[in-house]
Amino acid sequence: MLANRSRIKTTIKTETNLTGTGAILSLEAKDANGSILASASSKAVSNSNGGWSLAAVSLNAPSGTKTVTVKIGGLYCTGGFFVDDVSLQYSS
């Protein structure tokens, strides 16, 4: 089993033409068959006003977790965003 707690954090900068919900981080705890046991997502970054914004999410992985999947992407949006300084930490 993997560690009980996973945390991902990064900085995100949006382009001025980004519209919609925005950029998010997600974690998914999966069992040996790839079924999702638990998931968590960060608050969306939709307008960083040209600066870098911190985004982070934590997940307590339940018993039976074999892998943790990290997703970084846009949620219901158009336009662009940049991601820098991504780190993934885990602990038991």
N, C-alpha and C positions, 0 to 999 in steps of 0.2 A: 504494500500500500504506500502511496505517496504521502508526503507531509500533510498535516491537517489544515494548514492555513497557507494560502497563496495570495500574493499581492503584486499587482502590476501598476507601474506609474510611468508617466511620460509627459512631455510638454507638447502642446499642439498649437499651431498658428494657422488660422483660417485665412483664405483669400477674401478680398472684399466682396466678391461676387457669390460667395457661398449662400445658398438659400435652403430652407428646410430645417429639419431637426438638428443636424450637425454631426460632428465626428465623435465616436464613442470607443471605449475599451470594453471588452467582455471576457469573462473567464467561464469555462465550462468544465465541471468535474465529470469524467466518464468512467464507466466500468469496463471490464475486459472485453465486452461485446460492442463497445462504442456508444452505449446508451447514456444519455445525459442524466446524471443523478442530481446535480445542482448547478445553478448558473447565477451570475451577477454581472451587471453592467454599470459603467460610470455614468455620471450626468453628462449630457451632450454638450460639446463646445460648439456653439453656433456663430459666435462673433467675438474674436479675440482682439478686435480693433487694431490689427497689425502687430500685436505683441504676442508673446508666448504665454499660454495658460497651462497650469498643471491639471492633469487628469489622472485619477487613480481609482482602483476598485480592488476590493478584497473578497475572498471567498473561503469559507470554512468547508473543506471537502469532507463529505460523509464517509462512513465506513464502506469499503468496497471500491473506492476510487483507485483507478490504475493510471489514468492520464489526466492532465489538465491542459485544455486547449485555450490558446490566447487568440483573440480576434481584435483587430484594429480596423475600423472602417467608417464609412459614412452611413448614416441612418436617414432614409427618406430625404436625401438632399442632392443638390447639384452644385457644382463648383469644386474648388480644390482646398486641400489642407495639407499641412506639413507636420511630420512627427519627428521628434528628436529626443535623445537621451532616454530610451526605453530601458526599464529594469524590471526584472521578475525576481521576487523573493519568495521563499517558502520556509516554513518552520513547522516543527511538530510540537 
